Amino acid sequence: MLLSLPVYDLEIPCSMDRKVKRKLAAIVSTDVKGYSQLMSDDDVETVKSIKACRRLMAQKIESHQGRVVDSPGDNLLSEFSSVADAVQCAVEIQVALQERNQSLPRGREMEFRIGINLGDVIEDGEQIYGEGLNIAARIESVAPGGGICISGSAFDQVKKLLPLGYEFLGEKTLKNISDKVPVYRVLTDPKDSRKLIYSCKYDNPKFRRNKRLLIGFVLLCLMGTGLFYRMKYSPTHVPLKIREKLMQMHLPDKPSIAVLPFINMSEDLEQEYFSDGLTEDLIMDLSKISGLFVIARNSVFAYKDKSVNIKKVGRELGVKYVLEGSVRKVGSRVRITAQLIDAKSGGHIWAERYDRGLEDIFSVQDEVRNKIVTALSVELTSDDQKRMMKKATSDLMAYDYYLRGLELHGTKMEGGLAKSKIMFQKAIDIDPGYARAYAALGHAVLMEWIFGFNRDKACLDEALELAQKAVIADPDESAGYGLRSHVYLWTKQHDKGIGQIRKAIFLGPNNAEWIAALGEQLTWSGKPLDGIHYLEQAMRLDPQYPAFYLWNLGHAHYLAGQYDKAVDIFLRALIMAPDFWPTHAYLALAYDALGLKDKASIEIREARSATQNQSLLSWEDRLPYKEHKRAVLIVDRLKEMGFH
């Protein structure tokens, strides 16, 4: 059954002062490889040839219910309502063009490159516009002569519909396109039917810069500590079976809920930090309740700015209830709407609208949280009640600076971290008892050291001091203990680190970051089987888990001697984060342990290519294994395999 794409109206005034339509369409962009050279050699014959090719392509497009939109220069742009029709048409076009080339003189063959994208376009009469077209054109430039490349959005629609194979080329940075785009090459050979191959040819320049090389491997050591909960590894295009294979999405034995990002209804888009912050705070507060099962921030924010089906969200995240809402902040007033929905039936449990002054924002948060607890009949322990009564801060200005800091901190760039520190410090200056602000400031300081923006090891002492202040300010806030555990890992005080992260989990029993951090710290401490248990638990709380969860899980299986599982998981990690070269290094070690020397050599070459043969000499001291000999053995084996 082929997918038919809907058309919907959007009231946007166009240049002719009338409504235009937006629609989702499969865009096919085609051009000629080496067109300029062909024109230079013989412009008359080239024009004749390209006209003949266009007639051939137009016939194929029409027969597959497509439409030619434009044909500037050597390019032919067409659109289809079905992605499957677009891909089938592209395959037939390439076959027909190859047959035609066989009858042409040597050097006069005309090879076409084809790019296909499923995207949103604006329809204005016979013309279409929008980024969907631009992405198709940029993907076309990635395709080889005579080849076809498709975007991740197109691949998701056809991967099971057509008897074709695909090679994942990684997430590409395309010219004038803000976000990276997953790109797949279509494989038409019958022997590749239904295959999905993962290319090892990655080209992210950030891992090729000398000043980042050593830091890249250092990041590996931190990946599960919770500092990277905002990293923008997109899991959107990871095949669902990967997640299903790692965990069963059965409903928990206690009330389960996902809090979707509150929609910013303010006219000022800069108020986005406020609606996001309210969402995160509500998740953090609910996560403190032991009688609830609360999905992690990372997973729910995967649905931000998307039209969602609540029943589908419930199935994908494995929860019974979903909370959604909106925030409109105007001057000193705020309007918050919230509704709790049964994800199975789609029925409303309750819905409320709050029109308040900004000074009442904290009481509104309390009311929403209490209504959830009451509606779900959650039994609160004395510890739960104690934690619920605590407020992170009661000062609106301090809270606003804290939220602004979180937004800046999420960029993980040098300027963003530096600015976030200013915001967190302002929050602390206003409210010296704001524990979360101390912990957030400490995280920013630690990350500047991790990324190499500040190479002074005194950063570790400063981060630890801020963690201490957070704990003193509020002994029932988990963030200070979490920060302490991170610092202790870096200073190889494993037992202290494990004790601190267990304390953080006690105070935030639903916090996936802390649970994943415990799994990672146990793994570095020589207890990988225990690490696996907690990492899988974190994945259930965070079904849209980031790539570093998979890396840590693969690391744990490798240390446990379960090399087959380690290989499988590292390969999955590369799907989500194909440019992270340390995964290649440990995948090579796992292949080597299985006796698969050729595959190990390939991964070593990939790692070496990414690092430009950066020396391993200092890594023995940086890898935070509790037993130093483990680091020595790993580094020595990588050197023996040619990774110098």
C-alpha positions as CSV (number, residue, x, y, z in Angstrom):
1,M,0.0,0.0,0.0
2,L,1.5,3.3,-1.1
3,L,1.5,6.3,1.1
4,S,-0.6,9.2,-0.1
5,L,0.4,12.6,1.2
6,P,-2.2,15.1,2.5
7,V,-2.7,18.6,1.4
8,Y,-3.7,21.2,3.9
9,D,-4.5,24.9,3.8
10,L,-2.5,27.6,5.5
11,E,-3.5,31.2,5.5
12,I,-0.2,32.9,4.4
13,P,-0.4,35.9,2.2
14,C,1.7,35.4,-0.9
15,S,3.2,38.0,-3.2
16,M,-0.1,38.2,-5.1
17,D,-2.1,38.8,-1.9
18,R,-4.0,35.6,-1.9
19,K,-4.0,32.3,0.0
20,V,-1.5,29.6,-0.9
21,K,-1.5,26.0,0.0
22,R,1.1,24.1,1.9
23,K,1.5,20.4,1.3
24,L,3.7,17.5,2.0
25,A,5.3,16.3,-1.2
26,A,8.0,14.0,-2.5
27,I,10.4,16.2,-4.4
28,V,12.8,14.7,-7.0
29,S,15.7,16.8,-8.2
30,T,17.8,15.7,-11.2
31,D,20.9,17.1,-12.9
32,V,23.7,16.0,-15.1
33,K,27.1,15.0,-13.8
34,G,29.9,17.0,-15.6
35,Y,27.4,19.1,-17.5
36,S,29.7,22.1,-17.9
37,Q,32.4,19.9,-19.5
38,L,29.9,18.3,-21.9
39,M,28.8,21.8,-22.9
40,S,32.4,22.9,-23.4
41,D,33.2,19.9,-25.6
42,D,30.1,20.2,-27.8
43,D,27.3,22.4,-26.7
44,V,25.0,21.6,-29.7
45,E,25.0,17.8,-29.1
46,T,24.8,18.3,-25.4
47,V,21.6,20.4,-25.8
48,K,20.1,17.7,-28.1
49,S,21.0,15.0,-25.7
50,I,19.6,16.6,-22.6
51,K,16.3,17.4,-24.4
52,A,16.0,13.7,-25.4
53,C,16.7,12.7,-21.8
54,R,14.1,15.1,-20.5
55,R,11.5,13.7,-22.8
56,L,12.3,10.2,-21.5
57,M,12.2,11.3,-17.9
58,A,8.9,13.3,-18.3
59,Q,7.3,10.1,-19.7
60,K,8.4,8.1,-16.6
61,I,7.3,10.8,-14.2
62,E,3.8,11.0,-15.8
63,S,3.5,7.2,-15.7
64,H,4.2,7.2,-12.0
65,Q,1.6,10.0,-11.2
66,G,4.2,12.6,-10.9
67,R,4.5,16.2,-12.3
68,V,7.4,18.1,-13.8
69,V,7.6,21.4,-12.0
70,D,10.6,23.1,-13.6
71,S,13.6,22.5,-15.8
72,P,16.3,25.2,-15.4
73,G,19.6,24.5,-17.1
74,D,20.5,20.8,-16.7
75,N,18.1,20.3,-13.8
76,L,14.7,18.7,-13.8
77,L,12.5,19.2,-10.8
78,S,9.4,17.0,-10.2
79,E,6.9,16.3,-7.4
80,F,4.9,13.2,-6.4
81,S,2.2,12.6,-3.8
82,S,3.8,9.3,-2.9
83,V,7.4,8.7,-1.9
84,A,7.2,5.1,-3.2
85,D,6.2,6.4,-6.6
86,A,9.0,8.9,-6.6
87,V,11.7,6.3,-5.8
88,Q,10.3,3.7,-8.2
89,C,10.2,6.4,-11.0
90,A,13.9,7.4,-10.2
91,V,15.0,3.8,-10.4
92,E,13.3,3.3,-13.8
93,I,14.7,6.6,-15.1
94,Q,18.3,5.5,-14.2
95,V,17.8,2.1,-15.9
96,A,16.4,3.8,-19.1
97,L,19.2,6.4,-19.1
98,Q,21.9,3.7,-18.7
99,E,20.5,1.8,-21.7
100,R,20.4,5.0,-23.7
101,N,24.1,5.7,-22.8
102,Q,25.1,2.4,-24.3
103,S,24.2,3.7,-27.8
104,L,26.2,7.0,-27.4
105,P,29.8,7.6,-28.5
106,R,32.4,7.3,-25.7
107,G,32.7,10.5,-23.8
108,R,29.2,11.6,-24.8
109,E,27.3,9.6,-22.1
110,M,25.1,11.6,-19.9
111,E,24.9,10.5,-16.3
112,F,22.2,12.0,-14.1
113,R,22.3,12.3,-10.3
114,I,19.0,12.1,-8.5
115,G,18.1,13.4,-5.0
116,I,14.7,12.8,-3.3
117,N,13.3,14.4,-0.2
118,L,9.9,14.2,1.6
119,G,9.2,17.7,2.8
120,D,6.8,20.6,3.3
121,V,6.4,22.9,0.3
122,I,4.3,26.0,-0.6
123,E,2.1,25.6,-3.7
124,D,1.5,28.8,-5.7
125,G,-0.3,28.0,-8.9
126,E,1.9,25.6,-10.8
127,Q,5.0,26.5,-8.9
128,I,6.2,25.1,-5.5
129,Y,8.7,26.7,-3.0
130,G,10.3,25.9,0.3
131,E,13.1,24.2,2.0
132,G,11.8,20.8,0.9
133,L,13.0,21.6,-2.6
134,N,16.4,22.9,-1.4
135,I,17.1,19.7,0.5
136,A,16.3,17.6,-2.5
137,A,18.7,19.6,-4.6
138,R,21.5,19.4,-2.0
139,I,21.0,15.6,-1.7
140,E,21.2,15.3,-5.5
141,S,24.8,16.7,-5.3
142,V,25.7,13.9,-2.9
143,A,24.5,11.2,-5.3
144,P,27.1,9.7,-7.7
145,G,26.5,9.8,-11.5
146,G,23.8,7.3,-12.4
147,G,22.9,7.1,-8.7
148,I,20.0,8.0,-6.4
149,C,20.2,9.4,-2.8
150,I,17.2,10.0,-0.6
151,S,16.7,11.9,2.7
152,G,15.9,10.2,6.0
153,S,12.3,11.4,5.8
154,A,11.9,9.7,2.5
155,F,13.7,6.6,3.7
156,D,11.3,6.2,6.6
157,Q,8.4,5.9,4.1
158,V,9.9,3.4,1.6
159,K,12.2,1.2,3.6
160,K,9.7,-1.6,3.8
161,L,7.6,-0.9,0.7
162,L,10.1,-1.5,-2.1
163,P,12.4,-4.4,-3.0
164,L,15.5,-2.2,-2.8
165,G,18.5,-1.9,-0.6
166,Y,19.9,1.2,1.1
167,E,23.3,2.5,2.3
168,F,23.2,4.9,5.1
169,L,25.8,7.6,4.3
170,G,25.5,9.5,7.7
171,E,24.0,12.8,8.6
172,K,25.2,15.3,6.1
173,T,25.8,19.0,6.5
174,L,24.2,20.5,3.3
175,K,24.9,23.9,2.0
176,N,22.4,26.6,3.3
177,I,20.5,23.9,5.2
178,S,20.5,24.7,9.0
179,D,20.2,21.1,10.3
180,K,22.0,18.0,9.3
181,V,20.1,15.7,7.0
182,P,20.3,11.8,7.1
183,V,21.2,10.6,3.6
184,Y,20.7,7.1,2.1
185,R,22.0,5.8,-1.2
186,V,19.5,3.6,-3.0
187,L,20.9,0.2,-4.0
188,T,19.2,-1.3,-7.1
189,D,21.1,-4.6,-7.4
190,P,18.7,-7.5,-6.7
191,K,21.3,-9.1,-4.4
192,D,21.0,-6.0,-2.1
193,S,17.2,-6.2,-1.9
194,R,16.0,-5.4,1.7
195,K,19.5,-4.8,2.9
196,L,20.5,-1.8,5.0
197,I,24.2,-1.1,4.9
198,Y,26.0,1.4,7.1
199,S,28.7,3.4,5.4
200,C,31.9,4.2,7.4
201,K,32.8,7.3,5.3
202,Y,31.9,10.1,7.6
203,D,33.0,13.7,7.1
204,N,32.1,15.8,10.1
205,P,35.0,18.4,10.3
206,K,34.6,19.0,14.0
207,F,36.3,15.7,14.8
208,R,39.1,16.6,12.4
209,R,40.3,19.7,14.1
210,N,43.5,19.2,16.0
211,K,42.4,21.2,19.0
212,R,39.4,18.8,19.4
213,L,41.2,15.5,18.8
214,L,42.2,14.6,22.3
215,I,39.0,16.1,23.7
216,G,37.0,13.7,21.5
217,F,38.2,10.7,23.4
218,V,37.8,12.4,26.7
219,L,34.1,13.0,25.9
220,L,33.8,9.3,25.6
221,C,34.6,8.9,29.2
222,L,31.9,11.4,30.2
223,M,29.1,10.2,27.9
224,G,26.9,8.6,30.5
225,T,27.4,11.0,33.3
226,G,24.3,13.0,32.5
227,L,26.2,16.1,31.2
228,F,25.1,15.4,27.7
229,Y,21.4,15.2,28.2
230,R,20.8,18.0,25.7
231,M,23.2,16.9,23.0
232,K,21.4,17.1,19.7
233,Y,21.9,13.5,18.4
234,S,18.7,13.0,16.6
235,P,17.2,9.5,17.1
236,T,14.3,10.3,14.7
237,H,15.6,8.1,11.9
238,V,16.8,5.2,14.0
239,P,14.8,2.0,13.0
240,L,12.1,1.2,15.6
241,K,13.3,-2.4,15.9
242,I,16.6,-1.2,17.4
243,R,14.7,0.2,20.4
244,E,12.3,-2.8,20.5
245,K,15.2,-5.2,20.6
246,L,16.7,-3.5,23.7
247,M,13.6,-3.1,25.7
248,Q,10.0,-4.2,26.0
249,M,7.5,-1.3,26.2
250,H,5.2,-2.9,28.7
251,L,3.3,-0.5,30.9
252,P,5.0,-0.2,34.3
253,D,3.3,-1.5,37.4
254,K,2.6,2.0,38.7
255,P,1.0,5.1,37.1
256,S,3.1,6.2,34.2
257,I,3.2,9.7,32.6
258,A,4.9,11.7,29.9
259,V,4.9,15.5,30.1
260,L,5.0,16.9,26.6
261,P,6.8,20.3,26.0
262,F,4.4,23.1,26.8
263,I,3.7,25.2,23.7
264,N,4.9,28.8,23.7
265,M,1.8,30.8,22.8
266,S,3.5,34.2,23.4
267,E,3.9,36.5,20.5
268,D,7.6,36.9,21.5
269,L,9.5,33.8,20.3
270,E,12.2,34.6,22.7
271,Q,9.9,33.5,25.5
272,E,10.5,29.9,24.4
273,Y,13.0,29.4,27.2
274,F,10.1,30.1,29.7
275,S,7.7,27.4,28.3
276,D,10.6,24.9,28.0
277,G,11.7,25.7,31.6
278,L,8.2,25.2,33.0
279,T,8.1,21.8,31.3
280,E,11.5,20.7,32.6
281,D,10.6,21.9,36.2
282,L,7.4,19.9,36.1
283,I,9.2,16.8,34.9
284,M,11.9,17.2,37.6
285,D,9.2,17.7,40.4
286,L,7.2,14.7,39.3
287,S,10.4,12.6,39.0
288,K,10.9,13.0,42.7
289,I,7.7,11.0,43.4
290,S,8.6,7.3,43.9
291,G,5.0,6.1,43.2
292,L,5.1,7.5,39.6
293,F,6.9,6.4,36.4
294,V,7.9,9.6,34.6
295,I,9.4,9.7,31.1
296,A,12.7,11.7,30.8
297,R,13.0,15.2,29.4
298,N,15.1,14.0,26.4
299,S,12.3,11.7,25.1
300,V,9.4,14.1,25.5
301,F,11.3,17.0,23.9
302,A,11.7,14.8,20.8
303,Y,8.0,15.8,20.2
304,K,8.6,19.5,20.5
305,D,7.1,21.6,17.6
306,K,5.4,18.5,16.1
307,S,1.8,17.6,15.7
308,V,1.3,14.6,17.9
309,N,-1.2,11.8,18.2
310,I,-1.6,11.2,22.0
311,K,-2.3,7.5,21.5
312,K,0.8,7.1,19.4
313,V,2.9,9.0,22.0
314,G,1.6,6.6,24.7
315,R,2.6,3.6,22.6
316,E,6.0,5.0,21.7
317,L,6.9,6.0,25.2
318,G,5.1,3.1,27.0
319,V,3.0,5.3,29.3
320,K,-0.7,5.3,30.3
321,Y,-1.1,9.1,30.7
322,V,0.1,12.2,28.8
323,L,0.1,15.8,30.0
324,E,0.1,18.6,27.4
325,G,-0.3,22.3,27.7
326,S,0.6,25.8,26.6
327,V,2.0,29.0,28.1
328,R,1.3,32.6,27.1
329,K,3.4,35.2,28.9
330,V,2.5,38.8,28.3
331,G,4.0,41.5,30.5
332,S,3.4,40.6,34.2
333,R,0.6,38.1,33.3
334,V,0.8,34.4,32.3
335,R,-1.8,32.1,31.0
336,I,-1.2,28.3,31.4
337,T,-3.4,25.6,30.1
338,A,-2.9,21.9,31.0
339,Q,-4.8,18.7,30.3
340,L,-4.2,15.2,31.4
341,I,-5.1,12.6,28.8
342,D,-5.5,8.8,29.0
343,A,-3.2,7.7,26.2
344,K,-5.1,4.5,25.5
345,S,-8.5,5.9,25.1
346,G,-7.6,9.5,24.2
347,G,-10.1,10.7,26.9
348,H,-9.4,13.7,29.1
349,I,-8.9,13.0,32.8
350,W,-8.9,16.8,33.6
351,A,-8.2,20.1,32.0
352,E,-7.5,23.5,33.6
353,R,-6.7,27.0,32.5
354,Y,-4.8,29.4,34.9
355,D,-4.8,33.2,34.3
356,R,-2.4,34.6,36.9
357,G,0.2,37.2,37.6
358,L,3.7,36.0,37.1
359,E,4.3,36.1,40.8
360,D,1.9,33.1,41.1
361,I,3.8,30.9,38.7
362,F,5.1,28.7,41.5
363,S,1.7,28.1,43.0
364,V,0.4,27.2,39.5
365,Q,3.2,24.6,39.2
366,D,2.2,23.2,42.6
367,E,-1.5,23.0,41.6
368,V,-0.7,21.2,38.3
369,R,1.5,18.7,40.1
370,N,-1.0,18.1,42.9
371,K,-3.8,17.5,40.4
372,I,-1.8,14.9,38.6
373,V,-1.0,13.1,41.9
374,T,-4.7,13.2,42.9
375,A,-6.0,12.2,39.5
376,L,-3.7,9.2,39.3
377,S,-4.3,8.1,42.9
378,V,-0.6,8.1,43.7
379,E,0.2,7.2,47.3
380,L,2.9,9.6,48.6
381,T,5.5,8.4,51.0
382,S,6.7,10.7,53.8
383,D,9.8,11.3,51.8
384,D,7.7,12.2,48.7
385,Q,5.7,14.6,50.7
386,K,8.8,16.3,52.1
387,R,10.3,16.7,48.6
388,M,7.1,18.0,47.2
389,M,6.8,20.7,49.8
390,K,10.3,22.1,48.9
391,K,10.5,24.9,46.4
392,A,13.6,25.3,44.3
393,T,13.2,29.0,44.6
394,S,10.4,31.5,45.5
395,D,12.0,34.4,43.7
396,L,10.6,35.0,40.2
397,M,13.6,37.0,39.0
398,A,16.1,34.3,40.1
399,Y,13.9,31.7,38.4
400,D,13.9,33.6,35.2
401,Y,17.7,34.0,35.1
402,Y,18.0,30.3,35.8
403,L,15.7,29.4,32.9
404,R,17.7,31.7,30.6
405,G,20.9,30.0,31.7
406,L,19.5,26.6,30.9
407,E,18.7,27.7,27.4
408,L,22.2,29.0,26.8
409,H,23.8,26.0,28.6
410,G,22.0,23.7,26.1
411,T,24.1,25.0,23.2
412,K,27.3,23.4,24.6
413,M,29.4,26.0,22.7
414,E,32.1,28.2,24.3
415,G,30.0,31.4,24.1
416,G,26.8,29.7,25.3
417,L,28.5,28.1,28.3
418,A,30.1,31.4,29.3
419,K,26.8,33.3,29.0
420,S,25.0,30.6,30.9
421,K,27.4,31.0,33.8
422,I,26.5,34.7,34.0
423,M,22.8,33.9,34.1
424,F,23.2,31.2,36.8
425,Q,25.4,33.5,38.9
426,K,22.7,36.2,38.7
427,A,20.2,33.7,39.9
428,I,22.4,32.8,42.8
429,D,23.1,36.5,43.6
430,I,19.3,37.1,43.9
431,D,18.6,33.8,45.8
432,P,21.8,32.5,47.6
433,G,19.8,29.4,48.6
434,Y,19.0,28.3,45.0
435,A,20.5,24.8,44.9
436,R,19.7,24.1,41.2
437,A,21.4,27.2,40.1
438,Y,24.6,26.3,42.0
439,A,24.6,22.8,40.4
440,A,23.9,24.2,36.9
441,L,26.8,26.7,37.3
442,G,29.0,23.8,38.4
443,H,28.0,21.8,35.3
444,A,28.9,24.8,33.1
445,V,32.3,25.1,34.7
446,L,33.0,21.4,34.4
447,M,31.9,21.3,30.7
448,E,34.2,24.2,29.9
449,W,37.0,22.1,31.2
450,I,35.8,18.9,29.3
451,F,35.5,20.7,26.0
452,G,38.9,22.4,26.5
453,F,37.6,26.0,26.6
454,N,39.3,26.2,30.0
455,R,42.3,23.9,30.5
456,D,43.0,24.8,34.1
457,K,42.4,21.8,36.3
458,A,41.3,24.1,39.0
459,C,37.9,23.9,37.2
460,L,37.4,20.5,38.9
461,D,37.9,22.1,42.3
462,E,35.5,24.9,41.4
463,A,32.9,22.5,40.2
464,L,33.2,20.4,43.3
465,E,32.9,23.5,45.5
466,L,29.7,24.5,43.7
467,A,28.3,21.0,44.1
468,Q,29.0,21.4,47.9
469,K,27.1,24.7,48.0
470,A,24.2,23.1,46.1
471,V,24.0,20.3,48.7
472,I,24.2,22.7,51.6
473,A,21.6,25.0,50.1
474,D,19.1,22.1,49.7
475,P,20.1,18.6,50.9
476,D,16.9,17.2,49.3
477,E,17.8,18.5,45.8
478,S,19.5,15.7,43.7
479,A,21.4,18.0,41.3
480,G,24.2,18.8,43.8
481,Y,24.9,15.1,44.4
482,G,24.8,14.4,40.7
483,L,27.4,17.1,40.1
484,R,29.6,15.7,42.9
485,S,29.5,12.2,41.3
486,H,30.6,13.6,37.9
487,V,33.6,15.3,39.5
488,Y,34.5,12.2,41.5
489,L,34.5,10.1,38.3
490,W,37.0,12.5,36.6
491,T,39.2,12.4,39.6
492,K,38.9,8.6,39.8
493,Q,37.3,8.5,43.2
494,H,34.9,5.8,42.0
495,D,33.4,4.7,45.4
496,K,32.6,8.3,46.3
497,G,31.1,8.9,42.9
498,I,28.9,5.8,43.1
499,G,27.7,6.8,46.6
500,Q,26.8,10.3,45.4
501,I,24.9,9.2,42.4
502,R,22.9,6.7,44.5
503,K,22.0,9.6,46.7
504,A,20.8,11.5,43.7
505,I,18.7,8.6,42.6
506,F,17.1,8.3,46.0
507,L,16.0,11.9,45.8
508,G,15.0,11.6,42.1
509,P,13.9,8.0,41.6
510,N,12.7,8.7,38.0
511,N,15.7,10.6,36.8
512,A,17.0,8.7,33.8
513,E,20.2,10.7,33.7
514,W,21.2,9.7,37.2
515,I,20.3,6.1,36.6
516,A,22.3,6.0,33.4
517,A,25.2,7.7,35.2
518,L,25.1,5.0,37.9
519,G,25.3,2.4,35.2
520,E,28.3,4.1,33.6
521,Q,30.1,4.6,36.9
522,L,29.7,0.9,37.8
523,T,31.0,-0.1,34.4
524,W,34.2,2.1,34.8
525,S,34.5,0.6,38.3
526,G,34.7,-3.0,37.0
527,K,31.1,-4.0,37.5
528,P,29.8,-4.0,33.9
529,L,26.9,-6.5,34.5
530,D,25.5,-4.2,37.2
531,G,26.1,-1.3,34.8
532,I,24.0,-3.0,32.1
533,H,21.1,-3.4,34.5
534,Y,21.0,0.3,35.2
535,L,21.6,1.5,31.7
536,E,18.7,-0.6,30.4
537,Q,16.5,0.8,33.2
538,A,17.5,4.4,32.1
539,M,16.5,3.5,28.5
540,R,13.1,2.5,29.6
541,L,12.6,5.8,31.3
542,D,14.0,7.6,28.3
543,P,12.8,5.6,25.2
544,Q,14.1,8.2,22.8
545,Y,17.5,7.8,24.5
546,P,20.5,9.7,23.2
547,A,23.5,7.9,21.6
548,F,25.7,7.9,24.6
549,Y,23.3,5.5,26.4
550,L,24.1,3.0,23.6
551,W,27.8,3.7,23.8
552,N,27.9,3.0,27.5
553,L,25.8,-0.1,27.1
554,G,28.2,-1.4,24.4
555,H,31.1,-0.6,26.6
556,A,29.6,-2.5,29.5
557,H,28.9,-5.6,27.3
558,Y,32.5,-5.4,25.9
559,L,34.0,-5.4,29.5
560,A,31.7,-8.2,30.4
561,G,33.1,-10.3,27.6
562,Q,29.8,-10.3,25.7
563,Y,31.5,-9.2,22.4
564,D,28.6,-10.2,20.0
565,K,26.2,-7.9,21.9
566,A,28.9,-5.2,22.1
567,V,29.3,-5.2,18.3
568,D,25.5,-5.1,17.8
569,I,25.1,-2.1,20.2
570,F,28.1,-0.2,18.9
571,L,26.8,-0.5,15.4
572,R,23.5,1.0,16.6
573,A,25.3,3.8,18.3
574,L,26.9,4.6,15.0
575,I,23.5,4.9,13.4
576,M,22.6,7.6,15.9
577,A,25.9,9.3,16.1
578,P,28.0,8.3,13.1
579,D,30.7,10.9,13.6
580,F,31.7,9.9,17.1
581,W,35.0,8.2,16.3
582,P,35.7,6.6,19.7
583,T,32.8,4.2,18.9
584,H,34.9,2.9,16.0
585,A,37.8,2.3,18.4
586,Y,35.8,0.2,20.8
587,L,34.0,-1.6,17.9
588,A,37.4,-2.5,16.6
589,L,38.3,-4.0,20.0
590,A,35.1,-6.0,20.1
591,Y,35.7,-7.3,16.5
592,D,39.2,-8.1,17.5
593,A,38.1,-10.1,20.5
594,L,35.8,-12.2,18.2
595,G,38.6,-12.9,15.8
596,L,37.1,-10.7,13.0
597,K,40.4,-9.1,12.1
598,D,39.3,-7.6,8.8
599,K,36.4,-5.8,10.3
600,A,38.5,-4.6,13.2
601,S,41.0,-3.2,10.7
602,I,38.3,-1.2,8.9
603,E,37.1,0.3,12.2
604,I,40.7,1.2,13.1
605,R,41.1,3.0,9.8
606,E,37.9,4.9,10.4
607,A,39.1,6.0,13.8
608,R,42.5,6.9,12.5
609,S,41.0,8.9,9.7
610,A,38.9,10.9,12.1
611,T,41.7,11.6,14.5
612,Q,44.4,12.2,12.0
613,N,46.5,9.7,13.9
614,Q,46.5,11.6,17.1
615,S,48.9,10.0,19.7
616,L,47.5,7.7,22.3
617,L,50.3,8.3,24.8
618,S,48.2,10.3,27.3
619,W,45.0,8.3,27.1
620,E,46.0,5.8,29.7
621,D,45.8,8.4,32.4
622,R,42.6,9.9,31.0
623,L,40.4,6.8,30.8
624,P,38.6,6.7,34.2
625,Y,38.9,2.9,34.9
626,K,39.1,2.0,38.5
627,E,41.8,-0.5,37.6
628,H,44.5,1.4,35.8
629,K,45.8,-1.8,34.1
630,R,42.5,-2.0,32.2
631,A,43.3,1.4,30.5
632,V,46.8,0.2,29.8
633,L,45.6,-3.0,28.1
634,I,43.1,-1.2,26.0
635,V,45.5,1.4,24.8
636,D,48.2,-1.1,24.1
637,R,45.9,-3.3,22.1
638,L,44.7,-0.4,20.0
639,K,48.4,0.5,19.3
640,E,49.1,-3.0,18.3
641,M,46.1,-2.9,15.9
642,G,47.7,0.2,14.2
643,F,45.9,3.0,16.1
644,H,48.9,5.2,17.1
